[in-house]
Amino acid sequence: MKRKFRGEFRSGCPIASSLDLIGDTWSLVILRDLINGKTKFGQFLDSPEGITTNVLTDRLSMMEEAGLVERRKYQDKPRRYEYVLTAKGRDLHPVLQAYCRWANKHIPGTWVPPATFMRKMRA
């Protein structure tokens, strides 16, 4: 199922609106990977959750459209792109940190994130 962000939200509720933007199964995982330094398509595919290429393409496109990531060409032949967080995307870092702290406290067996992930992100 293709997701496109069209700037349309179900309501003015900040939680519902945030979920309309990043509440699918994959967006937060991709954001996690970006925060941890992944930038290239193949690097995202190597994550242990096993995202498929079509879903990854769709989510990166949606996140770019929503202003969370920026796509930058790094090679001409063949044409290849890398993805970097925008300021809007970086502002989600504390949200992901809070998810980690909650999960580590309440869900047995969850990984403790790297200390670099739990530190404040540089602007």
Sequence and secondary structure as in RCSB ss.txt:
>XXXX:A:sequence
MKRKFRGEFRSGCPIASSLDLIGDTWSLVILRDLINGKTKFGQFLDSPEGITTNVLTDRLSMMEEAGLVERRKYQ
DKPRRYEYVLTAKGRDLHPVLQAYCRWANKHIPGTWVPPATFMRKMRA
>XXXX:A:secstr
      S  SSS HHHHHHHHH SSSHHHHHHHHHTT  BHHHHHTSTT   HHHHHHHHHHHHHTTSEEEEEEE
TTTTEEEEEE HHHHTTHHHHHHHHHHHHHHSTT     HHHHS    
